[in-house]
Amino acid sequence: MDTTSHRGRIWVLTDKSGTLIEDIDTDQIFHNAFLHITELAEMGQYALGNLEGWKDFPKKAKPGDIVAAGRNFGAGSSRQQAVDCFIALKVDAILAPSYSSIYFRNAVNSGFPILRCGELDSLTAGRKLESGDEVEVDFLSGKGFNLTKNSAFSVEPMSAVQREIFREGNLFAFGRSFGR
C-alpha cells in the first residue's frame, strides 16, 4: 500500500469514567468462542465483542476508522484473529502507548498499521482526542492532527521494516519482493 497518511474517525477505547482502557487482551479483542471462524470477512463482527462497553463496535465502525487504546494493547495469547478482525472491518490503524510484543509483531507481519502514541493518555485526559473526532495520521513522519479540534499530536513513525511490510501488504508479500 502506498498511502501512508490516513484520515478517519477515531474510536478511543475508554471505560465509563473516560479513562483509556489498558491491558486489553486478545480474548477481549476476539473471544475464543469464535476461533473456529477462518474466513477473514466474517471476523470483523466479533471485534471487541468481549470488551465491556464496546460490544457494539463492529456495528458502528466504518472503513477508514482508527482505534486508540491504552497501554499494553493485545496482551495475552498470540491470537492472529485479534488483528484480523480489525482488518476485516477495514480499520485503518491502531494507536496506543504500548502493545504486547506478540500482538505488535502479528500486526506488522499482517501489514496492519499499528503505531505507538506516548501522549495518548494526556490527549484523552485533556479531551483533546475523543471518539468521533476526525484525525489524520502520517505513518512515516509521525505527525497526527485532530481535524475536529484543530490540534496536533505525534506518533512514533513506522520503522523502515514495518513500512516495507506495510507497503507490500504483508510479510509474505514482502519476502516475495526480494525475488523481483
Contacts in CASP RR format, 6 or more apart in sequence:
PFRMAT RR
TARGET T0000
AUTHOR 0000-0000-0000
METHOD contacts of the structure
MODEL  1
MDTTSHRGRIWVLTDKSGTLIEDIDTDQIFHNAFLHITELAEMGQYALGN
LEGWKDFPKKAKPGDIVAAGRNFGAGSSRQQAVDCFIALKVDAILAPSYS
SIYFRNAVNSGFPILRCGELDSLTAGRKLESGDEVEVDFLSGKGFNLTKN
SAFSVEPMSAVQREIFREGNLFAFGRSFGR
1 166 0 8 1.000
1 167 0 8 1.000
1 169 0 8 1.000
2 167 0 8 1.000
4 138 0 8 1.000
4 139 0 8 1.000
4 140 0 8 1.000
4 158 0 8 1.000
4 163 0 8 1.000
4 166 0 8 1.000
5 136 0 8 1.000
5 137 0 8 1.000
5 138 0 8 1.000
5 139 0 8 1.000
5 140 0 8 1.000
6 64 0 8 1.000
6 66 0 8 1.000
6 92 0 8 1.000
6 93 0 8 1.000
6 113 0 8 1.000
6 136 0 8 1.000
6 137 0 8 1.000
6 139 0 8 1.000
7 134 0 8 1.000
7 135 0 8 1.000
7 136 0 8 1.000
7 137 0 8 1.000
7 147 0 8 1.000
8 64 0 8 1.000
8 65 0 8 1.000
8 66 0 8 1.000
8 92 0 8 1.000
8 134 0 8 1.000
8 135 0 8 1.000
8 136 0 8 1.000
9 62 0 8 1.000
9 64 0 8 1.000
9 65 0 8 1.000
9 66 0 8 1.000
9 132 0 8 1.000
9 133 0 8 1.000
9 134 0 8 1.000
9 135 0 8 1.000
10 65 0 8 1.000
10 66 0 8 1.000
10 67 0 8 1.000
10 68 0 8 1.000
10 95 0 8 1.000
10 129 0 8 1.000
10 130 0 8 1.000
10 131 0 8 1.000
10 132 0 8 1.000
10 133 0 8 1.000
10 134 0 8 1.000
10 135 0 8 1.000
11 57 0 8 1.000
11 60 0 8 1.000
11 61 0 8 1.000
11 65 0 8 1.000
11 66 0 8 1.000
11 67 0 8 1.000
11 68 0 8 1.000
11 131 0 8 1.000
11 132 0 8 1.000
12 20 0 8 1.000
12 68 0 8 1.000
12 69 0 8 1.000
12 124 0 8 1.000
12 129 0 8 1.000
12 130 0 8 1.000
12 131 0 8 1.000
13 20 0 8 1.000
13 21 0 8 1.000
13 24 0 8 1.000
13 48 0 8 1.000
13 51 0 8 1.000
13 54 0 8 1.000
13 67 0 8 1.000
13 68 0 8 1.000
13 69 0 8 1.000
13 70 0 8 1.000
14 20 0 8 1.000
14 21 0 8 1.000
14 124 0 8 1.000
14 131 0 8 1.000
15 21 0 8 1.000
15 52 0 8 1.000
15 53 0 8 1.000
16 53 0 8 1.000
18 124 0 8 1.000
19 124 0 8 1.000
19 125 0 8 1.000
20 68 0 8 1.000
20 69 0 8 1.000
20 70 0 8 1.000
20 71 0 8 1.000
20 120 0 8 1.000
20 121 0 8 1.000
20 124 0 8 1.000
21 51 0 8 1.000
21 69 0 8 1.000
21 70 0 8 1.000
22 69 0 8 1.000
22 70 0 8 1.000
22 71 0 8 1.000
22 72 0 8 1.000
23 71 0 8 1.000
23 72 0 8 1.000
23 75 0 8 1.000
24 51 0 8 1.000
24 69 0 8 1.000
24 70 0 8 1.000
24 72 0 8 1.000
24 73 0 8 1.000
24 74 0 8 1.000
24 75 0 8 1.000
25 74 0 8 1.000
25 75 0 8 1.000
25 76 0 8 1.000
25 77 0 8 1.000
26 74 0 8 1.000
26 75 0 8 1.000
26 76 0 8 1.000
26 77 0 8 1.000
26 78 0 8 1.000
26 79 0 8 1.000
26 81 0 8 1.000
26 82 0 8 1.000
26 103 0 8 1.000
27 50 0 8 1.000
27 76 0 8 1.000
27 77 0 8 1.000
27 79 0 8 1.000
28 48 0 8 1.000
28 49 0 8 1.000
28 50 0 8 1.000
28 51 0 8 1.000
29 47 0 8 1.000
29 48 0 8 1.000
29 50 0 8 1.000
29 51 0 8 1.000
29 74 0 8 1.000
29 79 0 8 1.000
29 82 0 8 1.000
29 85 0 8 1.000
30 43 0 8 1.000
30 46 0 8 1.000
30 47 0 8 1.000
30 49 0 8 1.000
30 50 0 8 1.000
30 79 0 8 1.000
30 81 0 8 1.000
30 82 0 8 1.000
30 84 0 8 1.000
30 85 0 8 1.000
31 46 0 8 1.000
31 49 0 8 1.000
31 50 0 8 1.000
32 79 0 8 1.000
34 43 0 8 1.000
34 46 0 8 1.000
34 81 0 8 1.000
35 79 0 8 1.000
35 81 0 8 1.000
37 43 0 8 1.000
37 46 0 8 1.000
37 81 0 8 1.000
40 84 0 8 1.000
40 87 0 8 1.000
40 88 0 8 1.000
41 88 0 8 1.000
42 88 0 8 1.000
43 81 0 8 1.000
43 84 0 8 1.000
43 85 0 8 1.000
43 87 0 8 1.000
43 88 0 8 1.000
44 58 0 8 1.000
44 84 0 8 1.000
44 85 0 8 1.000
44 86 0 8 1.000
44 88 0 8 1.000
44 89 0 8 1.000
45 58 0 8 1.000
46 58 0 8 1.000
46 85 0 8 1.000
47 57 0 8 1.000
47 58 0 8 1.000
47 61 0 8 1.000
47 85 0 8 1.000
47 86 0 8 1.000
47 88 0 8 1.000
47 89 0 8 1.000
48 54 0 8 1.000
48 55 0 8 1.000
48 57 0 8 1.000
48 58 0 8 1.000
49 55 0 8 1.000
49 57 0 8 1.000
49 58 0 8 1.000
51 57 0 8 1.000
58 89 0 8 1.000
61 89 0 8 1.000
61 91 0 8 1.000
62 90 0 8 1.000
63 89 0 8 1.000
63 90 0 8 1.000
63 91 0 8 1.000
63 92 0 8 1.000
64 90 0 8 1.000
64 91 0 8 1.000
64 92 0 8 1.000
65 89 0 8 1.000
65 91 0 8 1.000
65 92 0 8 1.000
66 91 0 8 1.000
66 92 0 8 1.000
66 93 0 8 1.000
66 94 0 8 1.000
66 95 0 8 1.000
66 135 0 8 1.000
66 137 0 8 1.000
67 86 0 8 1.000
67 91 0 8 1.000
67 93 0 8 1.000
67 94 0 8 1.000
67 95 0 8 1.000
68 94 0 8 1.000
68 95 0 8 1.000
68 96 0 8 1.000
68 117 0 8 1.000
68 120 0 8 1.000
68 124 0 8 1.000
68 129 0 8 1.000
69 94 0 8 1.000
69 95 0 8 1.000
69 96 0 8 1.000
70 96 0 8 1.000
70 97 0 8 1.000
70 98 0 8 1.000
70 120 0 8 1.000
70 121 0 8 1.000
71 96 0 8 1.000
71 97 0 8 1.000
71 98 0 8 1.000
72 98 0 8 1.000
72 99 0 8 1.000
72 100 0 8 1.000
73 94 0 8 1.000
73 96 0 8 1.000
73 98 0 8 1.000
73 99 0 8 1.000
73 100 0 8 1.000
73 103 0 8 1.000
74 82 0 8 1.000
74 99 0 8 1.000
74 100 0 8 1.000
74 102 0 8 1.000
74 103 0 8 1.000
75 100 0 8 1.000
75 103 0 8 1.000
76 100 0 8 1.000
76 102 0 8 1.000
76 103 0 8 1.000
77 102 0 8 1.000
78 102 0 8 1.000
78 103 0 8 1.000
78 106 0 8 1.000
80 106 0 8 1.000
80 110 0 8 1.000
82 103 0 8 1.000
82 106 0 8 1.000
83 103 0 8 1.000
83 106 0 8 1.000
83 107 0 8 1.000
83 110 0 8 1.000
83 112 0 8 1.000
84 110 0 8 1.000
86 94 0 8 1.000
86 112 0 8 1.000
87 110 0 8 1.000
87 112 0 8 1.000
92 113 0 8 1.000
93 112 0 8 1.000
93 113 0 8 1.000
93 114 0 8 1.000
93 115 0 8 1.000
93 137 0 8 1.000
93 139 0 8 1.000
94 107 0 8 1.000
94 112 0 8 1.000
94 113 0 8 1.000
94 114 0 8 1.000
94 115 0 8 1.000
95 115 0 8 1.000
95 116 0 8 1.000
95 117 0 8 1.000
95 120 0 8 1.000
95 137 0 8 1.000
95 155 0 8 1.000
96 114 0 8 1.000
96 116 0 8 1.000
96 117 0 8 1.000
96 120 0 8 1.000
97 116 0 8 1.000
97 117 0 8 1.000
97 118 0 8 1.000
97 120 0 8 1.000
97 121 0 8 1.000
98 116 0 8 1.000
99 107 0 8 1.000
99 114 0 8 1.000
99 116 0 8 1.000
103 114 0 8 1.000
104 114 0 8 1.000
107 113 0 8 1.000
107 114 0 8 1.000
108 114 0 8 1.000
108 161 0 8 1.000
108 162 0 8 1.000
108 165 0 8 1.000
108 166 0 8 1.000
108 171 0 8 1.000
109 165 0 8 1.000
109 170 0 8 1.000
109 171 0 8 1.000
110 170 0 8 1.000
110 171 0 8 1.000
111 165 0 8 1.000
111 166 0 8 1.000
111 168 0 8 1.000
111 169 0 8 1.000
111 170 0 8 1.000
111 171 0 8 1.000
112 166 0 8 1.000
113 139 0 8 1.000
113 158 0 8 1.000
113 166 0 8 1.000
115 137 0 8 1.000
115 139 0 8 1.000
115 142 0 8 1.000
115 155 0 8 1.000
115 156 0 8 1.000
115 157 0 8 1.000
115 158 0 8 1.000
116 155 0 8 1.000
116 156 0 8 1.000
117 123 0 8 1.000
117 153 0 8 1.000
117 154 0 8 1.000
117 155 0 8 1.000
117 156 0 8 1.000
118 155 0 8 1.000
118 156 0 8 1.000
119 153 0 8 1.000
119 154 0 8 1.000
120 129 0 8 1.000
122 128 0 8 1.000
123 129 0 8 1.000
123 153 0 8 1.000
124 130 0 8 1.000
128 146 0 8 1.000
128 149 0 8 1.000
128 151 0 8 1.000
128 153 0 8 1.000
129 135 0 8 1.000
129 146 0 8 1.000
129 149 0 8 1.000
129 153 0 8 1.000
132 148 0 8 1.000
133 146 0 8 1.000
133 147 0 8 1.000
133 148 0 8 1.000
133 149 0 8 1.000
134 146 0 8 1.000
134 147 0 8 1.000
134 148 0 8 1.000
135 144 0 8 1.000
135 145 0 8 1.000
135 146 0 8 1.000
135 147 0 8 1.000
135 148 0 8 1.000
136 144 0 8 1.000
136 145 0 8 1.000
136 147 0 8 1.000
137 143 0 8 1.000
137 144 0 8 1.000
137 145 0 8 1.000
137 155 0 8 1.000
138 144 0 8 1.000
138 157 0 8 1.000
139 155 0 8 1.000
139 157 0 8 1.000
139 158 0 8 1.000
139 163 0 8 1.000
139 166 0 8 1.000
140 157 0 8 1.000
140 158 0 8 1.000
140 163 0 8 1.000
141 157 0 8 1.000
142 154 0 8 1.000
142 155 0 8 1.000
142 156 0 8 1.000
142 157 0 8 1.000
143 152 0 8 1.000
143 154 0 8 1.000
144 152 0 8 1.000
144 153 0 8 1.000
144 154 0 8 1.000
144 155 0 8 1.000
145 151 0 8 1.000
145 152 0 8 1.000
145 153 0 8 1.000
146 152 0 8 1.000
146 153 0 8 1.000
158 166 0 8 1.000
164 174 0 8 1.000
164 177 0 8 1.000
165 171 0 8 1.000
165 174 0 8 1.000
168 174 0 8 1.000
168 175 0 8 1.000
168 176 0 8 1.000
168 177 0 8 1.000
END
